[in-house]
Amino acid sequence: MSEKINITVDGRVVETENRVMLLKILNDLGTHIPQLCNHPSLTPSGACRLCVVEVTKKEWDGNSKIVTSCLYPAEENLIVSTRSEEVLKTRRSLLELYLAQCPASEEVRAMARLEGIDSTPFVLDEEDNKCVLCGLCTRVCQDCGPGAIATLGRGADKLVGPGPDGVADSCTGCRACAYICPTGAIPLRQENQTLTIWNRSFEIATCSVQPEVCRGCGICEEVCPFSIPRVTIHKNGLSSAQISPVTCVGCGICAGSCPTGAIKQKKTDRLSDLNQALLKNDLRGRNIVFACPRSPMPDYNPDIIRVSCIGSIDISHLLYCLAAGANSVAIMCRDRFSCPYQQGGDLGEKRLSTACEILDYCGFGSDRLALLQPYPGQEGPLDIWQEYIESVANKPALLKIVYEIAEELKPGMDLALDIIHWLKERPELEIVLPYSISSLNETPTDNDSAVLYLDKLPELHLLLSLTMDEPIVLNIIERAAQLLKNNSIAASLVAAEKELHDDLMKLRNLIEEFKIN
C-alpha cells in the first residue's frame, strides 16, 4: 500500500501518495497548470517546462526553488505554490518564447492569453510553424507505435521528422502522432479516400453498407467516434444506414459492431479477410493474433492478422478461430489513450469479455482467448505475444473435429449463434451456465415438476449484452422462473425425457389460463 503524506498546495493542505509527481496531483485537484508535453500514456519529460511551480519547506529557512512539476515528486510537508511571482515570471517568459517560435499556433496563443500575454518581444520564427518540439509525437511513435519518426538535428536546427528524405517508410498511417500533438503541427490530409501524412499516402479502408442486409438498428451511429454513419427512414417505412466514403476514416469500428454483418470495409472486408487469411488454412495448433497497425509485428507470419482497429473485430471472428481449431486467439491493442480510435479499443475489449463468457458457457474455457497490451518500445508487441503463446503452448486440443463455416453465413449474430450451437453439441465439452443465469436453476423436489425452458436464451443473453445495456433476455428468464416457481414448477435445466411431456403440458395449460384471465 502506498504511503500517504500531506502537502500544501496554494495554502491548502492536501493528502496524497508519497513520490507521486506534483503535476498529476495538481491535475487531479483541477488546478490550472499550462502544459504542452504531458500525456498520461508517456513518461514525463519536462520538455516544455510550462508546468513550473515553486516548492519549499519550513526547514528550508525561507529558501525555495522553481521546478517542473511533472518531474518533481511529492514528499511530506512540501509547500507548493502554482502562481507565485517567480512562477508567473518564468511561465510568461516561456510563453513569449513559444509565441515567437510558433506564431501560427492557435493553441499557444490561447494558452498565452490565459496568462495575460498577447504579444512577444522576440523575433518571430517562420509564419507557418506550429511545432513547439514538445516531443509527444516522437515518444508516442517510439513507445506505442511503429517508430517511424524521431527528433532530428540539434539546437536551432532541431526538428521532428522521419528522416532526411522526409518519408516515413515504417509509418502505418495510424494518426496517433497527429492526434496527440497539442498544437496541430503534424501535416495530415484526407482527400478522395486517401490519407497523406509524413509524405506518404495510404488508401483509407472505408466502410460501406449493404442495404439488403442492413436492418437500420442504428448501432453504427452509436459506436462511431466521428459520427459518420446515418440511419435513414425510407418511404416504405423501412430504415437503413449510410456511410459517407468521403468522411469515413477507415477505423472499421462500425463494421465490428454491426449485428447483421451489413457493413463491409474496403480492402479488409471482414469475411473476405478471414477467408483469405484463415478459412483456406487449417487452424489447428495455430496461434492467431489480430494486431492493430500501431504494433510492429513480422510481416511474414501468417498467424498475424493486421486490422485497422481491434474494434473492427466481430465476436464471431473470435469464436470462429477457436472453433476451427486454433490453439489460442489474441487481440492486440496498443496504448488506448493516445489513439484516435479509443472507443474502438473499448468495444473490442467488451467483445472479447463476452466471447470469454460464451466459451466458458460452452465448456471450452476462456484461457485461450486474451487481450494483449504490449510493453513499450518496438519489441514490446512481439514479446508480449510470444509470452502468451508460451503460456498456452502445452494445453491439449479440446475439439475432436473442427467447425466449418457455411457459405451463406456472414459475420455477426447469426454466425456467432451457429458456432455456439455447434460447440454445445460437442460431446467432449460440458455446458456451464453463465453465473447470472445459474442462480435461477433449481433442483426440483419430490412435489415439483421440472421443465427445460432455456434453450438458446443463455447465448442470446450474452450476445445481446454487446448491443444493449439493459439485460432484456435475463429479465425474461427471471420473470419466467418466478412464474414457474409460483406454480410449483422448478426452473431446472435438466428434465427426464419421460417427464418432459407432462411438464410441457402443464406449462401450456398455465399459459392458456393467463390468456383467459
C-alpha positions, 0 to 999 in steps of 0.5 A: 500500500502506498504511503500517504503524506500531506502537502500544501498546495496554494495554502491548502493542505492536501493528502496524497501518495508519497513520490507521486509527481506534483503535476498529476496531483495538481491535475487531479485537484483541477488546478490550472497548470499550462502544459504542452508535453504531458500525456498520461500514456508517456513518461514525463519529460519536462520538455516544455517546462510550462508546468513550473511551480515553486516548492519549499519547506519550513526547514528550508529557512525561507529558501525555495526553488522553481521546478517542473512539476511533472518531474518533481515528486511529492514528499511530506510537508512540501509547500507548493505554490502554482502562481507565485511571482517567480512562477508567473515570471518564468511561465510568461517568459516561456510563453513569449518564447513559444509565441515567437517560435510558433506564431501560427499556433492557435493553441499557444496563443490561447494558452498565452492569453490565459496568462495575460500575454498577447504579444512577444518581444522576440523575433518571430520564427517562420509564419507557418510553424506550429511545432513547439518540439514538445516531443509527444509525437516522437515518444508516442511513435517510439513507445506505442507505435511503429517508430517511424519518426524521431527528433532530428538535428540539434539546437536551432536546427532541431526538428521532428521528422522521419528522416532526411528524405522526409518519408516515413517508410515504417509509418502505418498511417495510424494518426496517433502522432497527429492526434496527440500533438497539442498544437496541430503541427503534424501535416495530415490530409484526407482527400478522395479516400486517401490519407497523406501524412509524413509524405506518404499516402495510404488508401483509407479502408472505408466502410460501406453498407449493404442495404439488403442486409442492413436492418437500420438498428442504428448501432453504427451511429452509436459506436462511431467516434466521428459520427459518420454513419446515418440511419435513414427512414425510407418511404416504405417505412423501412430504415437503413444506414449510410456511410459517407466514403468521403468522411469515413476514416477507415477505423472499421469500428462500425463494421465490428459492431454491426449485428447483421454483418451489413457493413463491409470495409474496403480492402479488409472486408471482414469475411473476405479477410478471414477467408483469405487469411484463415478459412483456406488454412487449417487452424489447428495448433495455430496461434492467431493474433489480430494486431492493430497497425500501431504494433510492429509485428513480422510481416511474414507470419501468417498467424498475424492478422493486421486490422485497422482497429481491434474494434473492427473485430466481430465476436464471431471472428473470435469464436470462429478461430477457436472453433476451427481449431486454433490453439489460442486467439489474441487481440492486440491493442496498443496504448488506448489513450493516445489513439484516435480510435479509443472507443474502438479499443473499448468495444473490442475489449467488451467483445472479447469479455463476452466471447470469454463468457460464451466459451466458458458457457460452452465448456471450452474455457476462456484461457485461450482467448486474451487481450494483449497490451504490449510493453513499450518500445518496438519489441514490446508487441512481439514479446508480449505475444510470444509470452502468451503463446508460451503460456498456452503452448502445452494445453491439449486440443479440446475439439475432436473435429473442427467447425466449418463455416457455411457459405451463406453465413456472414459475420455477426449474430447469426454466425456467432449463434451457429458456432455456439450451437455447434460447440454445445453439441460437442460431446467432449465439452460440458455446458456451464451456465453463465453465473447470472443465469445459474442462480435461477436453476433449481433442483426440483423436489419430490412435489415439483415438476421440472421443465427445460425452458432455456434453450438458446436464451443463455447465448442470446443473453450474452450476445445481446449484452454487446448491443444493449445495456439493459439485460432484456433476455435475463429479465425474461428468464427471471420473470419466467422462473418466478412464474414457474416457481409460483406454480410449483414448477422448478426452473431446472435445466435438466428434465427426464425425457419421460417427464418432459411431456407432462411438464410441457403440458402443464406449462401450456395449460398455465399459459392458456389460463393467463390468456383467459384471465 
